[in-house]
Amino acid sequence: MSGDRGGESAPVAAPGLPGVFRLDGKRVLVTGGTRGLGEQIVRLLAATGARVATCARTAEDLRALEASLPAESDTSPSGALFTEALDLTAPDRLEAFVQASSERFGGLDGVVACAGGARGRGLEEADARDWSATWELNVGHTARLVKAAVPHLRHSGGGSVVVVASISGWKPGPQAQYGAAKAAQIHLAASLARELGPDHIRVNAVSPGSMLIPGKRWDRMRTEEPASYARFTAEVPAGRLVTPLEVARVVAFLLSDASSGVSGAHVPVDRAQNAPTPNGY
Ligand SMILES: NC(=O)c1ccc[n+]([C@@H]2O[C@H](COP(=O)([O-])OP(=O)(O)OC[C@H]3O[C@@H](n4cnc5c(N)ncnc54)[C@H](OP(=O)(O)O)[C@@H]3O)[C@@H](O)[C@H]2O)c1
């Protein structure tokens, strides 16, 4: 089902979505699919023919996603999306969801570790719990997700893992606990690509730049603090932040057979952004 062994099958461009490859028949689990980048990935995968499982803590957001998807999806809506409300940092919940998703879809061909974020502020304000929570949410969940998914991907004959890191894991910025966790995710992807390569499982990291997401931090800054926002966007040569859809397209490509030659890579999608925050570095 995965078609990952050498990518013999020719990719077909999706009508109306230039540059995006079809994912027909792929069975993909995405963590954190109700907002921001994760939501965009789920919508794009469904629109390009994949069956998608996703989780988040807020059940109402999952219901809203389910209700809105059939209109956008060109797959049969029934069974195209499988969701569960859970906290992926809780013991065994993520592992059980991977198992349930594979049972629902009859296997898995890809996983995307997308949920993530930072806890605490700068070095002197953040405590040990902030460092552990940030590690668990980003690195811990990624390692547990991949470990739980490997038997299912192996059973499919191979597959693709995409780890959503950040340019903060590559360029210095405030909140070192976040950057350090994101850097660890980039390392994890490169190492696991070697470890899992014999099973035809590809692993890649994608590092978004600061994304302009409606209602979130940078969007609020855009309307409430235009001077700071202008200073911030000056860090991007083209003068605008990357969008979640631009990042989601790269994730979709890495899940597709069209990227069969790519593994162990770190792919920044940041429009050549320099400092990852308006506070410089
Ligand atoms: N935003 C940016 O500019 C930016 C830049 C570079 C990299 N990134 C990375 O890109 C990824 C997505 O970021 P985003 O800003 O799009 O995220 P977001 O808007 O904060 O959404 C996070 C998603 O993950 C879910 N989630 C969070 N904690 C969870 C938990 N403990 N258990 C289960 N689900 C959980 C959220 O739902 P619930 O809250 O309902 O659980 C939501 O669906 C992250 O890895 C982030 O580090 C973001």
The ligand as an SDF file (V2000), in Angstrom:
LIG
                    3D

 48 52  0  0  0  0  0  0  0  0999 V2000
    3.4020   28.8040   14.9810 N   0  0  0  0  0  0  0  0  0  0  0  0
    4.5930   29.0110   14.4490 C   0  0  0  0  0  0  0  0  0  0  0  0
    4.8910   30.1170   13.9780 O   0  0  0  0  0  0  0  0  0  0  0  0
    5.5990   27.8890   14.4070 C   0  0  0  0  0  0  0  0  0  0  0  0
    6.8740   28.1310   13.8560 C   0  0  0  0  0  0  0  0  0  0  0  0
    7.7810   27.0810   13.7700 C   0  0  0  0  0  0  0  0  0  0  0  0
    7.4460   25.8200   14.2020 C   0  0  0  0  0  0  0  0  0  0  0  0
    6.2120   25.6070   14.7420 N   0  0  0  0  0  0  0  0  0  0  0  0
    5.8820   24.2390   15.1670 C   0  0  0  0  0  0  0  0  0  0  0  0
    4.8110   23.7930   14.3560 O   0  0  0  0  0  0  0  0  0  0  0  0
    3.9730   22.9080   15.1070 C   0  0  0  0  0  0  0  0  0  0  0  0
    2.5380   23.4120   15.0800 C   0  0  0  0  0  0  0  0  0  0  0  0
    2.5330   24.7230   15.6390 O   0  0  0  0  0  0  0  0  0  0  0  0
    1.1930   25.6140   15.6280 P   0  0  0  0  0  0  0  0  0  0  0  0
    1.5990   26.9800   16.0720 O   0  0  0  0  0  0  0  0  0  0  0  0
    0.4720   25.4190   14.3630 O   0  0  0  0  0  0  0  0  0  0  0  0
    0.4030   24.9030   16.8320 O   0  0  0  0  0  0  0  0  0  0  0  0
   -0.9430   25.3210   17.5990 P   0  0  0  0  0  0  0  0  0  0  0  0
   -1.7290   26.3030   16.7750 O   0  0  0  0  0  0  0  0  0  0  0  0
   -0.5600   25.6850   18.9990 O   0  0  0  0  0  0  0  0  0  0  0  0
   -1.7380   23.9330   17.5880 O   0  0  0  0  0  0  0  0  0  0  0  0
   -1.2580   22.8720   18.3180 C   0  0  0  0  0  0  0  0  0  0  0  0
   -2.1070   21.6460   18.0440 C   0  0  0  0  0  0  0  0  0  0  0  0
   -1.6220   20.5840   18.8740 O   0  0  0  0  0  0  0  0  0  0  0  0
   -2.6400   20.2020   19.8140 C   0  0  0  0  0  0  0  0  0  0  0  0
   -1.9760   19.9300   21.0810 N   0  0  0  0  0  0  0  0  0  0  0  0
   -1.2000   20.7700   21.8030 C   0  0  0  0  0  0  0  0  0  0  0  0
   -0.7990   20.1620   22.9390 N   0  0  0  0  0  0  0  0  0  0  0  0
   -1.3250   18.9080   22.9190 C   0  0  0  0  0  0  0  0  0  0  0  0
   -1.2830   17.8030   23.8120 C   0  0  0  0  0  0  0  0  0  0  0  0
   -0.6090   17.8550   24.9730 N   0  0  0  0  0  0  0  0  0  0  0  0
   -1.9480   16.6720   23.4760 N   0  0  0  0  0  0  0  0  0  0  0  0
   -2.6460   16.6000   22.3170 C   0  0  0  0  0  0  0  0  0  0  0  0
   -2.7110   17.6170   21.4280 N   0  0  0  0  0  0  0  0  0  0  0  0
   -2.0710   18.7560   21.7320 C   0  0  0  0  0  0  0  0  0  0  0  0
   -3.5900   21.4040   19.8680 C   0  0  0  0  0  0  0  0  0  0  0  0
   -4.9120   21.0690   20.2810 O   0  0  0  0  0  0  0  0  0  0  0  0
   -5.3600   21.1660   21.8420 P   0  0  0  0  0  0  0  0  0  0  0  0
   -4.8680   22.4690   22.3830 O   0  0  0  0  0  0  0  0  0  0  0  0
   -6.8440   21.0510   21.8140 O   0  0  0  0  0  0  0  0  0  0  0  0
   -4.7130   20.0050   22.5170 O   0  0  0  0  0  0  0  0  0  0  0  0
   -3.5590   21.8450   18.4080 C   0  0  0  0  0  0  0  0  0  0  0  0
   -4.3630   20.9930   17.6160 O   0  0  0  0  0  0  0  0  0  0  0  0
    4.5830   22.8250   16.5080 C   0  0  0  0  0  0  0  0  0  0  0  0
    5.4320   21.7080   16.5990 O   0  0  0  0  0  0  0  0  0  0  0  0
    5.3970   24.1180   16.6130 C   0  0  0  0  0  0  0  0  0  0  0  0
    6.4530   24.0010   17.5290 O   0  0  0  0  0  0  0  0  0  0  0  0
    5.2890   26.6030   14.8570 C   0  0  0  0  0  0  0  0  0  0  0  0
  1  2  1  0
  2  3  2  0
  2  4  1  0
  4  5  1  0
  4 48  2  0
  5  6  2  0
  6  7  1  0
  7  8  2  0
  8  9  1  0
  8 48  1  0
  9 10  1  0
  9 46  1  0
 10 11  1  0
 11 12  1  0
 11 44  1  0
 12 13  1  0
 13 14  1  0
 14 15  2  0
 14 16  1  0
 14 17  1  0
 17 18  1  0
 18 19  2  0
 18 20  1  0
 18 21  1  0
 21 22  1  0
 22 23  1  0
 23 24  1  0
 23 42  1  0
 24 25  1  0
 25 26  1  0
 25 36  1  0
 26 27  1  0
 26 35  1  0
 27 28  2  0
 28 29  1  0
 29 30  1  0
 29 35  2  0
 30 31  1  0
 30 32  2  0
 32 33  1  0
 33 34  2  0
 34 35  1  0
 36 37  1  0
 36 42  1  0
 37 38  1  0
 38 39  2  0
 38 40  1  0
 38 41  1  0
 42 43  1  0
 44 45  1  0
 44 46  1  0
 46 47  1  0
M  CHG  2   8   1  16  -1
M  END
$$$$
